[in-house]
Amino acid sequence: MEYINHITLNSGHLKKSFPGDVNKEFFFVLKRVYKESFDVSGIELLEKYIVKSTHAKGHGVVTTIFDLENVPILTSAFVNETGSKMWEVLHSSSDLPLATNIANPPNIPYIADRAEIGKFINIDTLEWFADFSRCLAWIHFSSKSIL
């Protein structure tokens, strides 16, 4: 896989993400975080957040970062399935305004980040959550590309 389209739904910002964008030094830690995020209780991150993921068969993976009060901060979808309805679901379930068009999804594969209401009380996450979702997406799509 050469690149992944990475879009932020709230701003409409789109960029291409390449395997070299992921720091190889964190690969094994991120791989563990990705794997354990599928546990029922998710995985604690930085002693301040919980990361939970789920497979939506035929539609991709959805990962959400919550604060310790269970307030969602960021939802990311990793999509590589033709015919996936994930783009529509992300738009129709948003509590915040989005800059992207429900009728115009990016080409697959893509990462779609959607900031949630918890970003307003967890401002520090704005500095790192796009990088975090990009790293998890590469592990999901093509972890061998990182190494």
C-alpha positions as CSV (number, residue, x, y, z in Angstrom):
1,M,0.0,0.0,0.0
2,E,1.5,3.3,-1.1
3,Y,-0.6,5.8,0.9
4,I,-3.8,6.2,2.9
5,N,-6.1,9.2,2.4
6,H,-6.5,10.9,5.8
7,I,-9.4,13.3,6.2
8,T,-10.7,15.2,9.2
9,L,-14.5,15.5,8.9
10,N,-14.8,18.6,11.1
11,S,-12.4,20.7,9.0
12,G,-12.5,19.0,5.7
13,H,-8.6,18.8,5.7
14,L,-7.4,15.9,3.5
15,K,-3.8,14.7,3.2
16,K,-2.0,11.6,2.0
17,S,-0.4,9.5,4.7
18,F,2.6,7.4,3.9
19,P,4.2,4.5,5.9
20,G,7.2,6.7,6.6
21,D,4.9,9.1,8.6
22,V,4.9,6.4,11.4
23,N,7.8,6.4,13.8
24,K,9.2,2.9,13.7
25,E,10.4,3.2,17.4
26,F,6.8,3.1,18.6
27,F,5.7,0.3,16.3
28,F,5.4,-2.5,18.9
29,V,3.8,-0.2,21.5
30,L,1.2,1.0,18.9
31,K,0.6,-2.6,17.7
32,R,-0.2,-3.6,21.3
33,V,-2.5,-0.6,21.8
34,Y,-4.3,-1.4,18.5
35,K,-4.7,-5.1,19.6
36,E,-5.9,-4.4,23.1
37,S,-8.3,-1.6,22.0
38,F,-10.6,-4.4,20.8
39,D,-10.9,-5.7,24.4
40,V,-14.3,-5.1,25.9
41,S,-12.9,-2.4,28.3
42,G,-10.4,-1.1,25.7
43,I,-6.9,0.0,26.7
44,E,-5.9,2.9,28.9
45,L,-3.7,5.4,27.2
46,L,-1.4,7.9,29.0
47,E,-3.4,7.3,32.3
48,K,-6.0,9.8,31.0
49,Y,-7.8,8.1,28.1
50,I,-9.4,4.9,27.0
51,V,-9.1,3.6,23.5
52,K,-11.8,1.3,22.2
53,S,-12.1,-0.3,18.7
54,T,-14.5,-2.5,16.9
55,H,-14.7,-4.2,13.6
56,A,-17.7,-3.3,11.5
57,K,-17.7,-6.3,9.1
58,G,-17.7,-5.1,5.5
59,H,-17.2,-1.5,6.6
60,G,-13.9,-1.2,8.4
61,V,-12.7,-0.5,11.9
62,V,-13.9,2.3,14.2
63,T,-11.7,3.5,17.0
64,T,-12.8,6.0,19.7
65,I,-10.7,7.8,22.3
66,F,-12.6,8.5,25.5
67,D,-11.6,10.4,28.6
68,L,-11.8,8.6,32.0
69,E,-15.4,10.0,32.4
70,N,-16.4,8.1,29.2
71,V,-16.8,11.3,27.1
72,P,-15.8,10.7,23.5
73,I,-12.9,12.8,22.2
74,L,-12.1,11.4,18.7
75,T,-13.7,8.8,16.5
76,S,-11.6,7.4,13.7
77,A,-12.6,5.0,11.0
78,F,-10.2,2.9,8.9
79,V,-11.9,1.9,5.7
80,N,-10.7,-0.2,2.8
81,E,-13.9,-1.9,1.9
82,T,-15.7,-1.1,-1.4
83,G,-19.4,-0.4,-0.7
84,S,-18.8,0.5,3.0
85,K,-21.4,2.7,4.6
86,M,-19.0,4.0,7.2
87,W,-18.7,7.5,5.6
88,E,-22.5,7.9,5.8
89,V,-22.7,6.6,9.4
90,L,-19.9,9.0,10.5
91,H,-21.9,11.9,9.1
92,S,-25.4,10.9,10.3
93,S,-24.2,10.2,13.8
94,S,-22.2,13.3,14.4
95,D,-23.1,15.7,17.3
96,L,-20.8,18.4,15.9
97,P,-21.0,20.2,12.5
98,L,-18.9,18.6,9.8
99,A,-17.2,20.3,6.8
100,T,-17.2,17.2,4.6
101,N,-20.0,16.2,2.3
102,I,-21.9,13.0,3.1
103,A,-22.2,12.4,-0.7
104,N,-18.5,12.8,-1.4
105,P,-16.4,10.1,0.4
106,P,-12.6,10.0,-0.2
107,N,-11.1,7.2,-2.2
108,I,-10.2,4.0,-0.3
109,P,-8.2,3.3,1.7
110,Y,-9.0,6.1,4.0
111,I,-8.8,7.3,7.6
112,A,-11.7,9.5,8.6
113,D,-11.2,11.4,11.9
114,R,-14.2,13.0,13.6
115,A,-13.5,15.2,16.7
116,E,-16.2,14.7,19.3
117,I,-17.6,16.9,22.1
118,G,-14.9,15.7,24.5
119,K,-12.2,17.6,22.5
120,F,-13.5,20.8,24.2
121,I,-12.6,19.5,27.7
122,N,-9.5,17.6,26.6
123,I,-7.7,20.2,24.6
124,D,-4.3,18.6,24.8
125,T,-5.5,15.7,22.6
126,L,-5.7,18.1,19.7
127,E,-1.9,18.0,19.5
128,W,-1.6,14.3,19.0
129,F,-4.9,12.5,18.0
130,A,-4.4,12.8,14.3
131,D,-0.9,11.3,14.5
132,F,-2.3,8.6,16.8
133,S,-5.1,7.6,14.4
134,R,-2.8,7.6,11.5
135,C,-0.4,5.2,13.2
136,L,-3.2,2.9,14.2
137,A,-4.6,3.0,10.7
138,W,-1.2,1.9,9.2
139,I,-1.1,-1.0,11.7
140,H,-4.6,-2.0,10.6
141,F,-4.1,-1.7,6.9
142,S,-0.4,-2.7,6.4
143,S,1.8,-3.0,9.5
144,K,4.5,-4.5,7.3
145,S,4.8,-1.2,5.5
146,I,5.9,0.5,8.7
147,L,8.8,-1.9,9.2
